[in-house]
Every structure is written in C-alpha cells, then in structure tokens.
Amino acid sequence: MIVDFIGRSLLLGPHFKTTKQLIKNWRNLLTTLTDIGQLITTDPHSNRPVITGTRTSVRRIAGLYNQGNNAEEIARRLNQLTITQIYAALTYYHANRLELTLAL
C-alpha cells in the first residue's frame, strides 16, 4: 500500500503494475503543474504587472472584476486569455490590493 501526501492509501490499479510505475506517473503529473508565480510579470515599458506573454495588465483584469464581472465572464470577454491567467491576475490583485487600488 502507498500513502499519498494527504494520508489516503492509494491502491495499485491494473494499469500500475508496480510501485515504480505509479511513482513515475506521479512525477509526470507533477511536471505538468503550473507555477502561478510565473504567470504575472512586470512590463518593462509601463512598470505595471501584466499577464506573462501578453500586454494585458492586472489592472485591466481588476477593473473588469470591480465592475462586477466574475473570472469566467472576464475570460469570455478577453478570449485570448485562459481562465488560469485570469485567476492568476485576480490572485495577484487580491494579494496586492492596496498598492493596485492606489494605482487605479
């Protein structure tokens, strides 16, 4: 029996013949996780936080959010962004609300 990081026991299913296979597949899963700290960067031209790889600022996302739009509505409106990027911007906004609100 293998115990995961929450303490639940993991049973080896028919697709995992060995513990070694299970661990290898678990490591593969972990390498596909997104580091949210890399989703927001500072634009060198404006010195404002933006969604990495775009010119969309956290300020723009926060403005739409403060107008009453939820993350899904913002993602539909700005369809070039993923829902993950929207949530990263909102997380950054909530973590730095005072500084960003003063900048608005």
C-alpha positions in Angstrom: 0.0 0.0 0.0 1.2 3.5 -0.8 0.1 6.6 1.1 -0.3 9.9 -0.7 0.7 13.3 0.8 -2.8 13.7 2.4 -2.6 10.3 4.1 -5.0 8.4 1.9 -4.0 5.0 0.8 -3.5 4.5 -2.9 -4.3 1.2 -4.4 -2.4 0.0 -7.3 -4.9 -0.3 -10.2 -4.5 -2.7 -13.1 -2.7 0.0 -15.2 0.0 0.3 -12.5 1.8 -3.0 -12.2 4.5 -1.8 -9.9 5.1 0.9 -7.3 7.8 2.2 -9.6 5.3 2.8 -12.4 3.0 4.6 -10.0 5.8 6.9 -8.8 6.9 7.6 -12.4 3.4 8.6 -13.4 3.0 10.7 -10.3 6.2 12.6 -11.2 5.0 13.1 -14.8 1.8 14.6 -13.4 3.7 17.0 -11.1 5.8 18.3 -14.0 2.7 19.4 -15.8 1.6 21.7 -12.9 1.7 25.4 -13.5 3.8 27.7 -11.2 1.5 30.6 -10.8 4.4 32.8 -9.8 5.4 32.8 -13.4 2.0 33.9 -14.8 2.4 37.5 -13.8 5.4 39.7 -14.7 6.3 43.4 -14.8 6.0 45.1 -18.1 9.4 46.8 -18.7 7.7 49.7 -20.5 5.0 50.6 -18.1 6.4 49.0 -14.9 3.0 47.5 -14.2 2.1 43.9 -13.5 0.9 42.1 -16.6 -0.1 38.6 -17.6 3.1 37.0 -18.9 3.4 36.9 -22.6 0.6 39.4 -23.1 0.1 43.2 -22.8 -2.9 42.6 -20.6 -2.4 44.3 -17.2 -3.6 43.0 -13.9 -5.1 46.5 -13.6 -7.4 45.8 -16.5 -8.5 42.4 -15.1 -9.1 44.1 -11.7 -11.1 46.8 -13.3 -13.4 44.3 -15.0 -13.7 42.4 -11.7 -14.6 45.5 -9.8 -17.3 46.2 -12.4 -19.0 43.0 -11.2 -17.6 40.5 -13.7 -16.5 37.1 -12.4 -13.5 35.2 -13.7 -15.5 33.2 -16.3 -17.1 36.4 -17.7 -13.7 38.1 -17.9 -12.3 35.0 -19.7 -15.2 35.1 -22.2 -14.7 38.8 -22.8 -10.9 38.5 -23.2 -10.9 35.3 -25.0 -7.2 35.4 -25.8 -6.6 34.7 -22.1 -7.0 31.4 -20.3 -9.1 31.0 -17.2 -5.8 30.2 -15.4 -4.3 33.5 -16.4 -7.4 35.4 -15.2 -7.3 33.7 -11.8 -3.6 34.4 -11.6 -4.3 38.1 -12.2 -7.1 38.1 -9.7 -4.9 36.4 -7.1 -2.2 38.9 -7.7 -4.7 41.7 -7.4 -6.1 40.4 -4.1 -2.6 39.8 -2.7 -1.6 43.4 -3.6 -4.9 45.1 -3.4 -3.8 48.3 -1.6 -0.9 49.0 -4.0 -3.0 48.3 -7.1 -6.1 50.3 -5.8 -3.9 53.3 -5.2 -2.6 53.0 -8.8 -6.1 52.8 -10.2 
